[in-house]
Amino acid sequence: MRLPGVQSAYIEIEASHSYSIGYGPYAVLWVAGEAGWYEINPSPRYQALYDTTCEAITAYYHIMDIYNSRTRKGIGVREQRKLFKKLDLKEVFYQVSPSPRLALPQRRI
């Protein structure tokens, strides 16, 4: 979270013991340091890695939303597994795909 009028500084967290992933309209990563929790705002050197990580987090949560929308309360584990086996993975990836990179490639015939 950025506060207006407050300057930020780049710091390095060397001994992190925990991390947290937030997901709202976009993915956010936090890391725990000795003095508290810090939102990760990567240096330009690590921006591409950070963006890829956030894209993967977003894809994960979209996939979980799809699977959770298919769950039904009151049915057993075996019935739930049958429902998930019927779910076409290719269709899930196309629903999740925010960019062509996450979509499955087209099969060539």
LOPA-403304 format. One record per atom (N, C-alpha, C): residue number from 1; residue in one letter; x, y, z. Coordinates in nm, 4 decimals, padded with zeros to 6 digits. Layout:
BEGIN
<zadren pos="NUM" code="A" x="X" y="Y" z="Z"/>
...
***
This chain:
BEGIN
<zadren pos="1" code="M" x="00.0846" y="-00.1170" z="00.0000"/>
<zadren pos="1" code="M" x="00.0000" y="00.0000" z="00.0000"/>
<zadren pos="1" code="M" x="00.0887" y="00.1226" z="00.0000"/>
<zadren pos="2" code="R" x="00.0593" y="00.2147" z="-00.0852"/>
<zadren pos="2" code="R" x="00.1342" y="00.3391" z="-00.0909"/>
<zadren pos="2" code="R" x="00.0503" y="00.4507" z="-00.0289"/>
<zadren pos="3" code="L" x="00.1166" y="00.5312" z="00.0517"/>
<zadren pos="3" code="L" x="00.0495" y="00.6444" z="00.1138"/>
<zadren pos="3" code="L" x="00.0919" y="00.7721" z="00.0429"/>
<zadren pos="4" code="P" x="-00.0028" y="00.8563" z="00.0047"/>
<zadren pos="4" code="P" x="00.0335" y="00.9808" z="-00.0616"/>
<zadren pos="4" code="P" x="00.1196" y="01.0670" z="00.0305"/>
<zadren pos="5" code="G" x="00.2208" y="01.1268" z="-00.0262"/>
<zadren pos="5" code="G" x="00.3066" y="01.2151" z="00.0515"/>
<zadren pos="5" code="G" x="00.4155" y="01.1445" z="00.1304"/>
<zadren pos="6" code="V" x="00.4162" y="01.0135" z="00.1276"/>
<zadren pos="6" code="V" x="00.5184" y="00.9379" z="00.1990"/>
<zadren pos="6" code="V" x="00.6180" y="00.8835" z="00.0978"/>
<zadren pos="7" code="Q" x="00.7443" y="00.9149" z="00.1190"/>
<zadren pos="7" code="Q" x="00.8469" y="00.8666" z="00.0275"/>
<zadren pos="7" code="Q" x="00.8809" y="00.7222" z="00.0603"/>
<zadren pos="8" code="S" x="00.9125" y="00.6463" z="-00.0425"/>
<zadren pos="8" code="S" x="00.9520" y="00.5073" z="-00.0210"/>
<zadren pos="8" code="S" x="01.1005" y="00.4929" z="-00.0506"/>
<zadren pos="9" code="A" x="01.1564" y="00.3858" z="-00.0009"/>
<zadren pos="9" code="A" x="01.2985" y="00.3582" z="-00.0225"/>
<zadren pos="9" code="A" x="01.3136" y="00.2116" z="-00.0564"/>
<zadren pos="10" code="Y" x="01.4134" y="00.1811" z="-00.1383"/>
<zadren pos="10" code="Y" x="01.4421" y="00.0419" z="-00.1692"/>
<zadren pos="10" code="Y" x="01.5182" y="-00.0189" z="-00.0525"/>
<zadren pos="11" code="I" x="01.4706" y="-00.1348" z="-00.0078"/>
<zadren pos="11" code="I" x="01.5386" y="-00.2067" z="00.0994"/>
<zadren pos="11" code="I" x="01.5552" y="-00.3517" z="00.0570"/>
<zadren pos="12" code="E" x="01.6434" y="-00.4212" z="00.1244"/>
<zadren pos="12" code="E" x="01.6645" y="-00.5628" z="00.0991"/>
<zadren pos="12" code="E" x="01.6289" y="-00.6389" z="00.2256"/>
<zadren pos="13" code="I" x="01.5428" y="-00.7393" z="00.2112"/>
<zadren pos="13" code="I" x="01.5042" y="-00.8245" z="00.3234"/>
<zadren pos="13" code="I" x="01.5887" y="-00.9507" z="00.3133"/>
<zadren pos="14" code="E" x="01.6831" y="-00.9669" z="00.4038"/>
<zadren pos="14" code="E" x="01.7754" y="-01.0808" z="00.3951"/>
<zadren pos="14" code="E" x="01.7237" y="-01.2057" z="00.4643"/>
<zadren pos="15" code="A" x="01.6593" y="-01.1906" z="00.5771"/>
<zadren pos="15" code="A" x="01.6198" y="-01.3076" z="00.6562"/>
<zadren pos="15" code="A" x="01.4679" y="-01.3172" z="00.6648"/>
<zadren pos="16" code="S" x="01.4050" y="-01.3395" z="00.5522"/>
<zadren pos="16" code="S" x="01.2601" y="-01.3512" z="00.5512"/>
<zadren pos="16" code="S" x="01.2195" y="-01.4932" z="00.5900"/>
<zadren pos="17" code="H" x="01.1238" y="-01.5022" z="00.6781"/>
<zadren pos="17" code="H" x="01.0753" y="-01.6329" z="00.7228"/>
<zadren pos="17" code="H" x="00.9347" y="-01.6639" z="00.6726"/>
<zadren pos="18" code="S" x="00.8663" y="-01.5642" z="00.6168"/>
<zadren pos="18" code="S" x="00.7295" y="-01.5851" z="00.5700"/>
<zadren pos="18" code="S" x="00.6997" y="-01.4954" z="00.4511"/>
<zadren pos="19" code="Y" x="00.6008" y="-01.5372" z="00.3749"/>
<zadren pos="19" code="Y" x="00.5517" y="-01.4541" z="00.2660"/>
<zadren pos="19" code="Y" x="00.4006" y="-01.4696" z="00.2598"/>
<zadren pos="20" code="S" x="00.3369" y="-01.3787" z="00.1928"/>
<zadren pos="20" code="S" x="00.1927" y="-01.3824" z="00.1781"/>
<zadren pos="20" code="S" x="00.1574" y="-01.3406" z="00.0365"/>
<zadren pos="21" code="I" x="00.0531" y="-01.4019" z="-00.0146"/>
<zadren pos="21" code="I" x="00.0045" y="-01.3697" z="-00.1484"/>
<zadren pos="21" code="I" x="-00.1353" y="-01.3114" z="-00.1333"/>
<zadren pos="22" code="G" x="-00.1548" y="-01.1964" z="-00.1915"/>
<zadren pos="22" code="G" x="-00.2866" y="-01.1348" z="-00.1915"/>
<zadren pos="22" code="G" x="-00.3408" y="-01.1348" z="-00.3321"/>
<zadren pos="23" code="Y" x="-00.4707" y="-01.1456" z="-00.3423"/>
<zadren pos="23" code="Y" x="-00.5312" y="-01.1444" z="-00.4750"/>
<zadren pos="23" code="Y" x="-00.6615" y="-01.0679" z="-00.4674"/>
<zadren pos="24" code="G" x="-00.6696" y="-00.9643" z="-00.5402"/>
<zadren pos="24" code="G" x="-00.7916" y="-00.8851" z="-00.5533"/>
<zadren pos="24" code="G" x="-00.8097" y="-00.8643" z="-00.7009"/>
<zadren pos="25" code="P" x="-00.8086" y="-00.7413" z="-00.7407"/>
<zadren pos="25" code="P" x="-00.8103" y="-00.7204" z="-00.8860"/>
<zadren pos="25" code="P" x="-00.6759" y="-00.7562" z="-00.9489"/>
<zadren pos="26" code="Y" x="-00.5709" y="-00.7638" z="-00.8685"/>
<zadren pos="26" code="Y" x="-00.4381" y="-00.8029" z="-00.9166"/>
<zadren pos="26" code="Y" x="-00.3624" y="-00.8715" z="-00.8032"/>
<zadren pos="27" code="A" x="-00.2582" y="-00.9435" z="-00.8374"/>
<zadren pos="27" code="A" x="-00.1797" y="-01.0156" z="-00.7369"/>
<zadren pos="27" code="A" x="-00.0848" y="-00.9195" z="-00.6660"/>
<zadren pos="28" code="V" x="-00.0668" y="-00.9435" z="-00.5363"/>
<zadren pos="28" code="V" x="00.0249" y="-00.8647" z="-00.4549"/>
<zadren pos="28" code="V" x="00.1048" y="-00.9623" z="-00.3694"/>
<zadren pos="29" code="L" x="00.2336" y="-00.9362" z="-00.3571"/>
<zadren pos="29" code="L" x="00.3196" y="-01.0211" z="-00.2743"/>
<zadren pos="29" code="L" x="00.3733" y="-00.9404" z="-00.1570"/>
<zadren pos="30" code="W" x="00.3726" y="-01.0031" z="-00.0397"/>
<zadren pos="30" code="W" x="00.4313" y="-00.9430" z="00.0789"/>
<zadren pos="30" code="W" x="00.5369" y="-01.0378" z="00.1335"/>
<zadren pos="31" code="V" x="00.6362" y="-00.9831" z="00.1996"/>
<zadren pos="31" code="V" x="00.7393" y="-01.0636" z="00.2629"/>
<zadren pos="31" code="V" x="00.7568" y="-01.0123" z="00.4053"/>
<zadren pos="32" code="A" x="00.7788" y="-01.1045" z="00.4990"/>
<zadren pos="32" code="A" x="00.7972" y="-01.0674" z="00.6392"/>
<zadren pos="32" code="A" x="00.9453" y="-01.0503" z="00.6673"/>
<zadren pos="33" code="G" x="00.9782" y="-00.9373" z="00.7262"/>
<zadren pos="33" code="G" x="01.1143" y="-00.9110" z="00.7705"/>
<zadren pos="33" code="G" x="01.1155" y="-00.8995" z="00.9212"/>
<zadren pos="34" code="E" x="01.2284" y="-00.8643" z="00.9765"/>
<zadren pos="34" code="E" x="01.2382" y="-00.8525" z="01.1216"/>
<zadren pos="34" code="E" x="01.1509" y="-00.7396" z="01.1764"/>
<zadren pos="35" code="A" x="01.1278" y="-00.6362" z="01.0972"/>
<zadren pos="35" code="A" x="01.0533" y="-00.5203" z="01.1455"/>
<zadren pos="35" code="A" x="00.9065" y="-00.5211" z="01.1027"/>
<zadren pos="36" code="G" x="00.8629" y="-00.6208" z="01.0270"/>
<zadren pos="36" code="G" x="00.7236" y="-00.6258" z="00.9858"/>
<zadren pos="36" code="G" x="00.7067" y="-00.6793" z="00.8455"/>
<zadren pos="37" code="W" x="00.5892" y="-00.6531" z="00.7891"/>
<zadren pos="37" code="W" x="00.5548" y="-00.7004" z="00.6555"/>
<zadren pos="37" code="W" x="00.5781" y="-00.5899" z="00.5538"/>
<zadren pos="38" code="Y" x="00.6292" y="-00.6291" z="00.4373"/>
<zadren pos="38" code="Y" x="00.6591" y="-00.5342" z="00.3313"/>
<zadren pos="38" code="Y" x="00.5971" y="-00.5822" z="00.2007"/>
<zadren pos="39" code="E" x="00.5319" y="-00.4897" z="00.1311"/>
<zadren pos="39" code="E" x="00.4817" y="-00.5222" z="-00.0016"/>
<zadren pos="39" code="E" x="00.5992" y="-00.5175" z="-00.0986"/>
<zadren pos="40" code="I" x="00.6080" y="-00.6176" z="-00.1825"/>
<zadren pos="40" code="I" x="00.7191" y="-00.6247" z="-00.2762"/>
<zadren pos="40" code="I" x="00.6933" y="-00.5309" z="-00.3936"/>
<zadren pos="41" code="N" x="00.7882" y="-00.4447" z="-00.4155"/>
<zadren pos="41" code="N" x="00.7903" y="-00.3568" z="-00.5311"/>
<zadren pos="41" code="N" x="00.9299" y="-00.3755" z="-00.5904"/>
<zadren pos="42" code="P" x="00.9431" y="-00.4639" z="-00.6882"/>
<zadren pos="42" code="P" x="01.0767" y="-00.5047" z="-00.7330"/>
<zadren pos="42" code="P" x="01.1536" y="-00.3939" z="-00.8041"/>
<zadren pos="43" code="S" x="01.2833" y="-00.4075" z="-00.7960"/>
<zadren pos="43" code="S" x="01.3698" y="-00.3172" z="-00.8723"/>
<zadren pos="43" code="S" x="01.3545" y="-00.3524" z="-01.0204"/>
<zadren pos="44" code="P" x="01.3942" y="-00.2619" z="-01.1082"/>
<zadren pos="44" code="P" x="01.3820" y="-00.2900" z="-01.2524"/>
<zadren pos="44" code="P" x="01.4493" y="-00.4214" z="-01.2930"/>
<zadren pos="45" code="R" x="01.5542" y="-00.4582" z="-01.2240"/>
<zadren pos="45" code="R" x="01.6264" y="-00.5818" z="-01.2543"/>
<zadren pos="45" code="R" x="01.5387" y="-00.7063" z="-01.2370"/>
<zadren pos="46" code="Y" x="01.4480" y="-00.7022" z="-01.1394"/>
<zadren pos="46" code="Y" x="01.3636" y="-00.8183" z="-01.1092"/>
<zadren pos="46" code="Y" x="01.2190" y="-00.8016" z="-01.1555"/>
<zadren pos="47" code="Q" x="01.1885" y="-00.6940" z="-01.2262"/>
<zadren pos="47" code="Q" x="01.0503" y="-00.6672" z="-01.2656"/>
<zadren pos="47" code="Q" x="00.9915" y="-00.7789" z="-01.3524"/>
<zadren pos="48" code="A" x="01.0670" y="-00.8301" z="-01.4470"/>
<zadren pos="48" code="A" x="01.0147" y="-00.9358" z="-01.5357"/>
<zadren pos="48" code="A" x="00.9805" y="-01.0621" z="-01.4556"/>
<zadren pos="49" code="L" x="01.0662" y="-01.1001" z="-01.3614"/>
<zadren pos="49" code="L" x="01.0391" y="-01.2164" z="-01.2767"/>
<zadren pos="49" code="L" x="00.9157" y="-01.1925" z="-01.1908"/>
<zadren pos="50" code="Y" x="00.9053" y="-01.0752" z="-01.1357"/>
<zadren pos="50" code="Y" x="00.7894" y="-01.0399" z="-01.0531"/>
<zadren pos="50" code="Y" x="00.6605" y="-01.0468" z="-01.1352"/>
<zadren pos="51" code="D" x="00.6631" y="-00.9905" z="-01.2558"/>
<zadren pos="51" code="D" x="00.5446" y="-00.9927" z="-01.3422"/>
<zadren pos="51" code="D" x="00.5033" y="-01.1351" z="-01.3770"/>
<zadren pos="52" code="T" x="00.6009" y="-01.2211" z="-01.4061"/>
<zadren pos="52" code="T" x="00.5717" y="-01.3614" z="-01.4368"/>
<zadren pos="52" code="T" x="00.5115" y="-01.4318" z="-01.3154"/>
<zadren pos="53" code="T" x="00.5656" y="-01.4038" z="-01.1979"/>
<zadren pos="53" code="T" x="00.5142" y="-01.4627" z="-01.0741"/>
<zadren pos="53" code="T" x="00.3707" y="-01.4182" z="-01.0495"/>
<zadren pos="54" code="C" x="00.3430" y="-01.2904" z="-01.0663"/>
<zadren pos="54" code="C" x="00.2068" y="-01.2398" z="-01.0473"/>
<zadren pos="54" code="C" x="00.1099" y="-01.2995" z="-01.1485"/>
<zadren pos="55" code="E" x="00.1560" y="-01.3185" z="-01.2712"/>
<zadren pos="55" code="E" x="00.0720" y="-01.3809" z="-01.3732"/>
<zadren pos="55" code="E" x="00.0387" y="-01.5255" z="-01.3338"/>
<zadren pos="56" code="A" x="00.1363" y="-01.5968" z="-01.2798"/>
<zadren pos="56" code="A" x="00.1128" y="-01.7348" z="-01.2360"/>
<zadren pos="56" code="A" x="00.0165" y="-01.7387" z="-01.1174"/>
<zadren pos="57" code="I" x="00.0295" y="-01.6455" z="-01.0259"/>
<zadren pos="57" code="I" x="-00.0617" y="-01.6386" z="-00.9109"/>
<zadren pos="57" code="I" x="-00.2038" y="-01.6119" z="-00.9586"/>
<zadren pos="58" code="T" x="-00.2184" y="-01.5191" z="-01.0515"/>
<zadren pos="58" code="T" x="-00.3502" y="-01.4876" z="-01.1063"/>
<zadren pos="58" code="T" x="-00.4110" y="-01.6092" z="-01.1744"/>
<zadren pos="59" code="A" x="-00.3320" y="-01.6811" z="-01.2526"/>
<zadren pos="59" code="A" x="-00.3808" y="-01.8023" z="-01.3198"/>
<zadren pos="59" code="A" x="-00.4238" y="-01.9065" z="-01.2172"/>
<zadren pos="60" code="Y" x="-00.3445" y="-01.9240" z="-01.1120"/>
<zadren pos="60" code="Y" x="-00.3784" y="-02.0206" z="-01.0063"/>
<zadren pos="60" code="Y" x="-00.5148" y="-01.9889" z="-00.9449"/>
<zadren pos="61" code="Y" x="-00.5353" y="-01.8620" z="-00.9071"/>
<zadren pos="61" code="Y" x="-00.6619" y="-01.8260" z="-00.8438"/>
<zadren pos="61" code="Y" x="-00.7794" y="-01.8375" z="-00.9403"/>
<zadren pos="62" code="H" x="-00.7594" y="-01.8086" z="-01.0681"/>
<zadren pos="62" code="H" x="-00.8668" y="-01.8284" z="-01.1658"/>
<zadren pos="62" code="H" x="-00.9019" y="-01.9764" z="-01.1787"/>
<zadren pos="63" code="I" x="-00.8012" y="-02.0622" z="-01.1820"/>
<zadren pos="63" code="I" x="-00.8262" y="-02.2069" z="-01.1901"/>
<zadren pos="63" code="I" x="-00.9007" y="-02.2541" z="-01.0658"/>
<zadren pos="64" code="M" x="-00.8597" y="-02.2064" z="-00.9495"/>
<zadren pos="64" code="M" x="-00.9292" y="-02.2453" z="-00.8259"/>
<zadren pos="64" code="M" x="-01.0742" y="-02.1982" z="-00.8283"/>
<zadren pos="65" code="D" x="-01.0994" y="-02.0783" z="-00.8811"/>
<zadren pos="65" code="D" x="-01.2375" y="-02.0296" z="-00.8921"/>
<zadren pos="65" code="D" x="-01.3207" y="-02.1209" z="-00.9816"/>
<zadren pos="66" code="I" x="-01.2626" y="-02.1660" z="-01.0916"/>
<zadren pos="66" code="I" x="-01.3342" y="-02.2553" z="-01.1830"/>
<zadren pos="66" code="I" x="-01.3655" y="-02.3879" z="-01.1138"/>
<zadren pos="67" code="Y" x="-01.2659" y="-02.4456" z="-01.0485"/>
<zadren pos="67" code="Y" x="-01.2890" y="-02.5719" z="-00.9794"/>
<zadren pos="67" code="Y" x="-01.3890" y="-02.5563" z="-00.8647"/>
<zadren pos="68" code="N" x="-01.3754" y="-02.4487" z="-00.7888"/>
<zadren pos="68" code="N" x="-01.4674" y="-02.4274" z="-00.6767"/>
<zadren pos="68" code="N" x="-01.6096" y="-02.4013" z="-00.7237"/>
<zadren pos="69" code="S" x="-01.6258" y="-02.3429" z="-00.8428"/>
<zadren pos="69" code="S" x="-01.7604" y="-02.3216" z="-00.8955"/>
<zadren pos="69" code="S" x="-01.8257" y="-02.4540" z="-00.9349"/>
<zadren pos="70" code="R" x="-01.7466" y="-02.5567" z="-00.9545"/>
<zadren pos="70" code="R" x="-01.7991" y="-02.6879" z="-00.9925"/>
<zadren pos="70" code="R" x="-01.8268" y="-02.7781" z="-00.8709"/>
<zadren pos="71" code="T" x="-01.7868" y="-02.7336" z="-00.7544"/>
<zadren pos="71" code="T" x="-01.8086" y="-02.8169" z="-00.6354"/>
<zadren pos="71" code="T" x="-01.9542" y="-02.8088" z="-00.5921"/>
<zadren pos="72" code="R" x="-01.9985" y="-02.9140" z="-00.5336"/>
<zadren pos="72" code="R" x="-02.1348" y="-02.9195" z="-00.4831"/>
<zadren pos="72" code="R" x="-02.1299" y="-02.9643" z="-00.3380"/>
<zadren pos="73" code="K" x="-02.1983" y="-02.8906" z="-00.2552"/>
<zadren pos="73" code="K" x="-02.2033" y="-02.9282" z="-00.1140"/>
<zadren pos="73" code="K" x="-02.2920" y="-03.0500" z="-00.0978"/>
<zadren pos="74" code="G" x="-02.2548" y="-03.1356" z="-00.0045"/>
<zadren pos="74" code="G" x="-02.3371" y="-03.2510" z="00.0263"/>
<zadren pos="74" code="G" x="-02.3068" y="-03.3755" z="-00.0556"/>
<zadren pos="75" code="I" x="-02.2072" y="-03.3715" z="-00.1450"/>
<zadren pos="75" code="I" x="-02.1721" y="-03.4932" z="-00.2177"/>
<zadren pos="75" code="I" x="-02.0377" y="-03.5432" z="-00.1675"/>
<zadren pos="76" code="G" x="-02.0148" y="-03.6695" z="-00.1842"/>
<zadren pos="76" code="G" x="-01.8939" y="-03.7318" z="-00.1340"/>
<zadren pos="76" code="G" x="-01.7716" y="-03.7030" z="-00.2191"/>
<zadren pos="77" code="V" x="-01.6579" y="-03.7463" z="-00.1674"/>
<zadren pos="77" code="V" x="-01.5305" y="-03.7243" z="-00.2349"/>
<zadren pos="77" code="V" x="-01.5274" y="-03.7955" z="-00.3696"/>
<zadren pos="78" code="R" x="-01.5795" y="-03.9178" z="-00.3765"/>
<zadren pos="78" code="R" x="-01.5782" y="-03.9928" z="-00.5035"/>
<zadren pos="78" code="R" x="-01.6595" y="-03.9219" z="-00.6109"/>
<zadren pos="79" code="E" x="-01.7764" y="-03.8723" z="-00.5724"/>
<zadren pos="79" code="E" x="-01.8595" y="-03.8014" z="-00.6690"/>
<zadren pos="79" code="E" x="-01.7910" y="-03.6722" z="-00.7137"/>
<zadren pos="80" code="Q" x="-01.7240" y="-03.6060" z="-00.6180"/>
<zadren pos="80" code="Q" x="-01.6529" y="-03.4826" z="-00.6511"/>
<zadren pos="80" code="Q" x="-01.5409" y="-03.5099" z="-00.7505"/>
<zadren pos="81" code="R" x="-01.4674" y="-03.6186" z="-00.7306"/>
<zadren pos="81" code="R" x="-01.3600" y="-03.6550" z="-00.8239"/>
<zadren pos="81" code="R" x="-01.4144" y="-03.6827" z="-00.9634"/>
<zadren pos="82" code="K" x="-01.5306" y="-03.7467" z="-00.9710"/>
<zadren pos="82" code="K" x="-01.5920" y="-03.7726" z="-01.1013"/>
<zadren pos="82" code="K" x="-01.6253" y="-03.6426" z="-01.1730"/>
<zadren pos="83" code="L" x="-01.6759" y="-03.5445" z="-01.0980"/>
<zadren pos="83" code="L" x="-01.7051" y="-03.4141" z="-01.1585"/>
<zadren pos="83" code="L" x="-01.5781" y="-03.3484" z="-01.2124"/>
<zadren pos="84" code="F" x="-01.4705" y="-03.3546" z="-01.1351"/>
<zadren pos="84" code="F" x="-01.3454" y="-03.2919" z="-01.1772"/>
<zadren pos="84" code="F" x="-01.2843" y="-03.3636" z="-01.2974"/>
<zadren pos="85" code="K" x="-01.3009" y="-03.4956" z="-01.3056"/>
<zadren pos="85" code="K" x="-01.2477" y="-03.5692" z="-01.4208"/>
<zadren pos="85" code="K" x="-01.3203" y="-03.5306" z="-01.5492"/>
<zadren pos="86" code="K" x="-01.4465" y="-03.4907" z="-01.5375"/>
<zadren pos="86" code="K" x="-01.5220" y="-03.4496" z="-01.6549"/>
<zadren pos="86" code="K" x="-01.4841" y="-03.3099" z="-01.7017"/>
<zadren pos="87" code="L" x="-01.4169" y="-03.2350" z="-01.6174"/>
<zadren pos="87" code="L" x="-01.3779" y="-03.0986" z="-01.6521"/>
<zadren pos="87" code="L" x="-01.2627" y="-03.1024" z="-01.7515"/>
<zadren pos="88" code="D" x="-01.2823" y="-03.0416" z="-01.8672"/>
<zadren pos="88" code="D" x="-01.1822" y="-03.0408" z="-01.9732"/>
<zadren pos="88" code="D" x="-01.0738" y="-02.9389" z="-01.9390"/>
<zadren pos="89" code="L" x="-00.9506" y="-02.9861" z="-01.9202"/>
<zadren pos="89" code="L" x="-00.8401" y="-02.9003" z="-01.8809"/>
<zadren pos="89" code="L" x="-00.8118" y="-02.7929" z="-01.9859"/>
<zadren pos="90" code="K" x="-00.8271" y="-02.8274" z="-02.1124"/>
<zadren pos="90" code="K" x="-00.8048" y="-02.7298" z="-02.2189"/>
<zadren pos="90" code="K" x="-00.9035" y="-02.6136" z="-02.2052"/>
<zadren pos="91" code="E" x="-01.0274" y="-02.6457" z="-02.1761"/>
<zadren pos="91" code="E" x="-01.1292" y="-02.5422" z="-02.1584"/>
<zadren pos="91" code="E" x="-01.0971" y="-02.4547" z="-02.0369"/>
<zadren pos="92" code="V" x="-01.0467" y="-02.5156" z="-01.9302"/>
<zadren pos="92" code="V" x="-01.0079" y="-02.4394" z="-01.8106"/>
<zadren pos="92" code="V" x="-00.8988" y="-02.3394" z="-01.8460"/>
<zadren pos="93" code="F" x="-00.7967" y="-02.3823" z="-01.9194"/>
<zadren pos="93" code="F" x="-00.6878" y="-02.2922" z="-01.9556"/>
<zadren pos="93" code="F" x="-00.7357" y="-02.1785" z="-02.0455"/>
<zadren pos="94" code="Y" x="-00.8288" y="-02.2060" z="-02.1346"/>
<zadren pos="94" code="Y" x="-00.8796" y="-02.0988" z="-02.2192"/>
<zadren pos="94" code="Y" x="-00.9643" y="-02.0001" z="-02.1393"/>
<zadren pos="95" code="Q" x="-01.0352" y="-02.0480" z="-02.0377"/>
<zadren pos="95" code="Q" x="-01.1116" y="-01.9575" z="-01.9516"/>
<zadren pos="95" code="Q" x="-01.0185" y="-01.8714" z="-01.8666"/>
<zadren pos="96" code="V" x="-00.9087" y="-01.9284" z="-01.8236"/>
<zadren pos="96" code="V" x="-00.8151" y="-01.8610" z="-01.7341"/>
<zadren pos="96" code="V" x="-00.7271" y="-01.7620" z="-01.8081"/>
<zadren pos="97" code="S" x="-00.6960" y="-01.7914" z="-01.9287"/>
<zadren pos="97" code="S" x="-00.5923" y="-01.7210" z="-02.0013"/>
<zadren pos="97" code="S" x="-00.6148" y="-01.5698" z="-02.0120"/>
<zadren pos="98" code="P" x="-00.5360" y="-01.4904" z="-01.9353"/>
<zadren pos="98" code="P" x="-00.5420" y="-01.3459" z="-01.9527"/>
<zadren pos="98" code="P" x="-00.4566" y="-01.3002" z="-02.0706"/>
<zadren pos="99" code="S" x="-00.3688" y="-01.3877" z="-02.1154"/>
<zadren pos="99" code="S" x="-00.2828" y="-01.3564" z="-02.2293"/>
<zadren pos="99" code="S" x="-00.2632" y="-01.4831" z="-02.3104"/>
<zadren pos="100" code="P" x="-00.2259" y="-01.4709" z="-02.4362"/>
<zadren pos="100" code="P" x="-00.2058" y="-01.5893" z="-02.5197"/>
<zadren pos="100" code="P" x="-00.0979" y="-01.6839" z="-02.4650"/>
<zadren pos="101" code="R" x="-00.0061" y="-01.6333" z="-02.3813"/>
<zadren pos="101" code="R" x="00.1004" y="-01.7185" z="-02.3284"/>
<zadren pos="101" code="R" x="00.0465" y="-01.8299" z="-02.2386"/>
<zadren pos="102" code="L" x="-00.0655" y="-01.8053" z="-02.1683"/>
<zadren pos="102" code="L" x="-00.1191" y="-01.9075" z="-02.0792"/>
<zadren pos="102" code="L" x="-00.2114" y="-02.0051" z="-02.1504"/>
<zadren pos="103" code="A" x="-00.2574" y="-01.9701" z="-02.2661"/>
<zadren pos="103" code="A" x="-00.3485" y="-02.0579" z="-02.3393"/>
<zadren pos="103" code="A" x="-00.2721" y="-02.1755" z="-02.3977"/>
<zadren pos="104" code="L" x="-00.3403" y="-02.2863" z="-02.4099"/>
<zadren pos="104" code="L" x="-00.2785" y="-02.4030" z="-02.4706"/>
<zadren pos="104" code="L" x="-00.2588" y="-02.3774" z="-02.6194"/>
<zadren pos="105" code="P" x="-00.1509" y="-02.4247" z="-02.6764"/>
<zadren pos="105" code="P" x="-00.1295" y="-02.4032" z="-02.8195"/>
<zadren pos="105" code="P" x="-00.2314" y="-02.4815" z="-02.9008"/>
<zadren pos="106" code="Q" x="-00.2629" y="-02.4283" z="-03.0186"/>
<zadren pos="106" code="Q" x="-00.3553" y="-02.4967" z="-03.1083"/>
<zadren pos="106" code="Q" x="-00.2867" y="-02.6214" z="-03.1653"/>
<zadren pos="107" code="R" x="-00.3612" y="-02.7271" z="-03.1762"/>
<zadren pos="107" code="R" x="-00.3062" y="-02.8484" z="-03.2382"/>
<zadren pos="107" code="R" x="-00.3029" y="-02.8304" z="-03.3883"/>
<zadren pos="108" code="R" x="-00.1947" y="-02.8763" z="-03.4457"/>
<zadren pos="108" code="R" x="-00.1839" y="-02.8712" z="-03.5919"/>
<zadren pos="108" code="R" x="-00.2311" y="-03.0032" z="-03.6486"/>
<zadren pos="109" code="I" x="-00.3141" y="-02.9954" z="-03.7476"/>
<zadren pos="109" code="I" x="-00.3696" y="-03.1172" z="-03.8082"/>
<zadren pos="109" code="I" x="-00.3075" y="-03.1368" z="-03.9442"/>
***
